[in-house]
Amino acid sequence: MESTNVWNIVLIGMSGAGKSTLGVKLATALGMDFVDTDIIIQQHEGRTLQEVMDQEGMEYFMRIEEELVSGVQLSHCVIATGGSVIYSEKAMVNLKQIGFIMYLHVPYEEIEKRITNLTTRGIVYRRGNNLREIYEERVPLYMKYSDITINCDNKDTEQCVREMKEEWTRFDT
């Protein structure tokens, strides 16, 4: 893929990794728009992610997420995705075609501190799975689909954004 075809930065990673927070700051720093696919889903459904999962189930949510994300056609945006988007190859193929994918890696222990209630956070998971199992299942998928991993361990927001900007500049030249 040539960088001239890529006009978006796509952020993937666990819930609680900071995709939305860092994404807004990165978009501002680069003069790009910011889009959160979770908000696209919520607007489409007219309810929160957790309400969709509680009322319709995980399979329905994942089907809607795949449909909406695989149809996204944006340009000059930082796109924050939901943590479960990596379960859809179709969605990830589309994101890869329209963007440079950055995996925001945060160690499990930090994610555990940030996510206080798994059952109300709007996180896709199979009943009976705990946060560690979800994390361990997803990390290899984030790595598989990413173009670059940004290690956000022990870094403040500004440090992470600076590193993301540097990687984008390196890629986009």
N, C-alpha and C positions, 0 to 999 in steps of 0.2 A: 504494500500500500504506500503510495507516495503522499508526502505531507500536504501537497497542494490540493488533494482531494478531501482533506480532513479539516472541517471548520468548527468542530466541537471538541470539548473536553468532557469525557464521561467519567464520573466518579462512582466506583463500586466499593463495597465493603460492608461489614457488619452494621446492624443497627447500633447506634451509639458511637460509631467511628468518627462522626463529625462531617459526614458528606454534605449536609445542608449548610451547616455553619461555615465550613471551609469553602464550600462552593460559592456562597454569596460573596465572601471576601475575595476569592480568586476572580470571580466574574467582574467585580468592581475594579480590582487591580488591573485587569486586562482589557477593560472596556467592553466586556461581553455581556450578553443577557444571561439570566439564571433561570433554569427550569428544574423543578422537582417532580419526578415521575409519580411519587406518592400523591402529590397534590392533583396531578392530572387524573389519577384513579379516583380520588375523593370527589373531584368535581364531576366526573363522569357518572359516578354512583350516587352522588348527593348525600353522602354519609362518610363517616370516618373509616379508616382501614379496619379498625377493630370491629366496628359495627358490621361491615361487609363480611368479615370472617365469622363473627358470631351468628349472623343471620343466614348466611349462604354457605358457609364452610370454606375450608382451605382450598379445595379443588376449584371452586368457582372463582375465588380471589385470584388464584394463579392463572386461570384461563383469561380473566379480564386483564391482568397485568401483562400477560404475553401478547394479547391482542392489541392493547394500547401502546406498549413499548415497541413492539415490532413494527408498528405503523408510524412511529414518530419520525418526522422529517423536519429537522431544525438546522439552522446554520448560525455560526458565530455565538454559540451558547456554551455555558458550563451546565452540564446535566447531572443532577444528583439522582441516583436510582435507589429503589428500595433494596434492602439487603437480600431479598429472595430472587431478584431478577436473574441471577446466575443459574437458576433452575430451568430457565427457558433458553434452549439453544437458539430458537428462532429470534427471540428478543435480542440475545447477545450478538448474533450475526448482524442484525440491523444496526445495533449500537457500534459495532466494530466498523461497519461500512461508513457510518457518518461521523465517527469520532475516534479520538485518541483516548484509550481507556487507562485510567489511573486507579489502582487498588490502594485504598487508604488502609494500611495495616496498623492495627492496634492490638497489643497482646491481650490474651483472654482475661487476665486479672483486671485490666483496666476496663474492658467491656463489662465485666461482671459488676464493677463499681458503678458504671454509668447506667446500666439497665437494672432498675430496681424491681420492676414487676413484669415478668414475661407475659402474663396473661392479659394485660391491658395495653401493651405497647404497640400492638398491631404487627406483631412479628409472625411470619409464617413458620410453623413447626408442627410436627406430628405430636399428638397428645402422648404424654409419657416421656418425651425427650426433654432433657434439661439443657440449660444454656451452653454448657461445655460441649455436649453432643452436637448441638446446632453449629457451634463455632468450628469444631473439628471437621464436620461434614462440609462446611462452606469454604473454609480457607483454601483447599486445593482447587476449588472451582474459581474463586477470585483470582488465584495465581494463573490458572489456565487461560482465562479470558483477558487478563490485563496486558497492556503494553509495557507498563512500568509499575513498580511497587513503591509507594511512598511510605516510609516507616515513620509513623507518627508517635512512636514511643518516646516518652519524656521530652516532648517538644511542645512549645506553646503554639497558639494559632498562627502567629506571625511567622514563626520558623517553618511551619508546615506549608503555609501559603508561599513563602519565598522559595522553598524547594520545589513546589508544584510549578511555580512560574518558571524556574530555571529549567525544569524538565520539558515544559511546553516550548520554551524558547529554543532549546536544543533540538527538539523534534521538528519545530515549525520553520526551520531555516533552510 
